[in-house]
């Protein structure tokens, strides 16, 4: 086992879009687990939009990262030393160690990953946080009904791609919004959505009017901003809007001006509700089981975008906000003994 641990820490709180100077790569000794703890070697690191919020100083649903603190993030790793009978060396686990090659964790913070069920990287995607986010965010908040029109933004992304497919499983007509012709082709040809809008070359409001002639019943919002404004103008009476994220706004220094939603929600008797996955923590296993079943039936497809090397995490994380990734963004940090 290596004697040194590579980790990436927050060097400064960014103003606007992060730069690589906002991160610092450090080499420190591999930590020693205390009694009752395990030492984990990171295999895969998940990169997700929520991390941008943790880099920002100020109040939020989770504490902001301090300068010098290891960047937050979920990982899949291998237990390499154990001081507890609950996990033996060689066990594959999912936890939050952040952007580092090694870390220690308590047993209560670990979830076993079964390599026989699916590739272990899926514990960070379709069988992890993005999968349960899509599952509960659409079904519990959006509550789609057969025959309704569902619109999802960032429809080729880790969450949006699953939302679109779940909505199709539930008998809905689904329109996806994405940021390239290749992504639009993917969500229609591979994922089976009914229509696609390329927000980079199309007027979203006009395209929604064309692709949603009967209006919009459910909107799963991953991006916020002008896209959400365009959807609001075309919702039906009784519509449900599930607010999952606002990636288009995370790097804004000043808030954008936009339509005020209150009057629209009032006249349409509609509901707009944000959610966090903590709300459904006691039901995550339910969501994972259903997603695994749908994958086994061929009803859910997923795409993973791998980048090699922990040192590349800052660069590709910045690219996440420019739409440079295609699918669930994962950094390969170490070798996968199950591959």
N, C-alpha and C positions, 0 to 999 in steps of 0.2 A: 504494500500500500504506500502511496505517496506520503512524504513527510511534510509537504507544504500544501496549503489550501489557497486556491485562487478565488477571489471574491470581487464583486463590483459593488461599490457603495455610492451613495448620493454625495456629489461634491458641491452642488449648489442647487438652490430652488430655482427652477427655470422661470423666465418671464416670456410668455409666448411659447413657440415651438421649442422643445428641448434640443440641445446640441450635445455632441459627444463630450464637450468640456464640462457638462453637468454631471458626468459620471467619472469615477476613478477606479482603476483596477489595482488591487492590492494583493500581495502575497504574504500570508500569515501562517503560523503553525496549524496543523490539523487539530481541531478541538478534541478534548478528551471527554467522553460521556461520564456523567456521574452515575452513582448507583441508581438503578431503575430507568436509565436512559439508554438510547442506542445511537451509534454513529452511522450516518448514512452517506453513501457516495452518490452524487447526482448523476443520473443518466440523461434525463430530458428535463428541460426548463420551459415552462409555458410563458409566453409573452402576451399580455392582454391590455386592452385600453384602460381598464380601471387603474392601472399602475400610475398613469399620468396624474390622476387625482391625488394619489398618495405622495407624489413629489411636490405638491403644492402646499405651502404653509397656510394654515387657517383651518377653521372647523369643517368637519365632514362626518360621514357615517363611520369612518375609521380614522385613527390618529395619523397625522402627517408624519412622513419620514423625517428624522433628524439628519443634519449634515453628518456624514461619516457612517451612517447606518446602512447596513446591507439592503440593497433593493429588494422589495417584497416580490414574492412570486411562488406559484405552485410548482412542484417538481414530482417526477417519478424517479425513485432511486433504489439502491440496493443496500440493505443492512450489512455493514462490514464488521461491526463489533457491537455486541449486545451485553448489557448489564441487567437484563430483565428476562425472565423465562417466557414472556409473552411473544417475543420476536427473536428468532434465531438468525444467525449470519446467513446471508444468501436470500432472505425474504425480500420480495419486491414490494415497495410501499409507495403511497401517494401522501404528500404532506406539503407544508409551506416552509421551505428552508430559504427561499429567496435565491438571489443570483450568486451562487457559490458552488464550488465543487464538492465540498464536504460540510456537514452540519450535524448537530445533535438534536434529538427530539425526545419528547416523552411519549410513551405508548398510547396515551389517550389522544394524541394529535396525529396518529397514523391510521391509514386505511390500507388494508392488504389489497394488492393487485394480482389478479389471477392471469398469468401469461397464457393459459390454455383457452381463456374466454375470447381474447382479442389481443392484437399487439399492445404492449404495455403503454405506448404513447397515447392510446385512446383514453387513458385515465385522465388526461389533461384536456380532452376534447369531447368527442361524442359520448363517452362514458364517464365524463367528469363534469366540471363546472359549466362549460358551455352547453352540454347536453341537458343538464337539469334546469339551466336557465331557460332554454328554449321550451322545454316540456312544461314547466310550471308557469312561466311567463305568458305563454300562449293559452294553455288550457285553463289555468286558474284565473288569470287576469283578463285575457282576451275573450275567453269563452266562445269560441267559434261554433257556429251551427251549420249543418249540411246545407249547401246551396248559397252560402254567404260569400261575399267578396272580401278576401284578406289581402292586405298590402304589407310587405315587409321590406325595410330598408337594410342596406348592407347585406343583401340577400345571398351573396356567395361566401360570406364570412363564417366564422366558427359557429356563431349562434344563428344568424339569419338563414343559413342554408338548411339548418335543422328545422327552424320554425316553418319555412315554406313547405317542407316535406310532411311535417306533422299536420299542417293545415290541409294538405291534399289527402292524407290518410283519413281526416275527419270529414271529407266530402265537400271541401270548399273550392272555390275558384281563387287562384292565387297569382298575384302580380308582384314580381320582385324588382327592386331598384338596386342597381350596382354601378360600378365605375369604369367599365371597359366593355368592349364588344366581346372579348373572350369570356369575361365573367357572365355577361348576359347569355351568351350561347351555352355556357355551362349550366346555368340554373334552368334553362329551358330543355336542352337536349339531354342532360345527364340527370337532373333532379326532377324534371317533369312539371315545372311550373307552367302556367298558362300564358303568361306574357312577361316581358322584361323591359325595363326602362334604363337607359344609360344616362345617368344624370350629368355626365360630363359633356355630352354632345346634344342632349335633348332638353327641351323646356319641360320640366317635371310636371308643372300644372297642366299643360296642354296634353302631355302624354298620359297623365292619369285620367283626364276626361275621355281620351280615346280608348284606353284599355279597361276603364271601369265605367262603362256607360250606365250601369245601374247604381252607381255610387259605391262608397266604401263602408263596410260594416265593421271590420276589425283592422286596426293598424298596429303593427309591432314595430316600435320606433327604436332603432339602434343609433341614430345619427343626430337627431334634433335639427336645429337650424332651419334653413329655407325649405328643405324637403318636408319636414314636419308641418311647416306653414302651408305648403301646397296641399298636403293631405287633408288638413283641417277644413279647408274650403269645400271639400267634396265628400265629407262624411254623411252617412245616412242618419235618420232619426234612430236613436237607441244604439249608436255606434259605441264600440269600446276601443280605447287606445291604451296599449300596454307600453309603458315607458321603461325601456331596458337600459338605454345609454344615450349619450349625446356627443359622439366622438368628433363631430364637426365643430364643436364648441370648446373642446377641452383646452386648446392652445390659445384661445382668445384672451387678449389682455383686457379688453373692454367688452361688456355684453353687447350682442347684436340687437338692433331694433327689429321687432317683428310683430305680427298680428297678436292682439290680446285674445286669448282663447275663451275667456269667460262667456262672452256673448254667443259664440258659436256653440259651446257646450250647453248653454242654457236653451237656446232655440231648438237644438237637435236632441235635447234630453239625453245627451251622451255622457260617457264616463271616461276620464283620463286618469290613469293611476300608475304611479311609479312603484317599483318593487325591488327588493334586494333578496338574494338567495338565502340569507339568514332566516327569512320568514318561513322557509320550507325545509329547514335543516333536518327536522325529524322525519321527512318524507323523501330525502334524497335517494335512498336505496330503492324506493318504489319507482322513481323516475329512471334510475340506471337500469333496473330490471326490464322496464318496458322498452327503453331504447335498445337494449341488447337483443330483446325479442324481435323488434322490428328490423334490426340489422340482419339477424339470422334469417328472417323471412325475405330479405332483399328489398324491403320497403323503405329503408333509410340508407343513404349513401353518405360518405363523408370524404373530405379531402384534407390532407395535412401538408403544411409547407415547412420543410426542415431547413435549418441553417446550422452549419457545423462550427463549433468553437464558442466557448463562453465569452471570449474577448470580442466577438461580433455582436453580442446582445444589444449594446447601446445603438449601434448603427441600424440594425433591423427593427428595433423598437421605434426609433424615430420614423422609419419608413412605414410603420403600421398606420400612422396618421395621414400618410399620403396615399394610402391604398396600394402599397407596393406588394403586400403579401397576397396570396391566393389560397384561402383555406385557413385552417388552424395553424397559427405560427408557433413553432417549437424549435428550441435550440438544442442540438445534440451536444451534451457536455462531456459524457463519458461513454465507454463501450456498453453495449446492451448484451448481457449474457444470455438472454432468452431468444435473441434473433437467430 
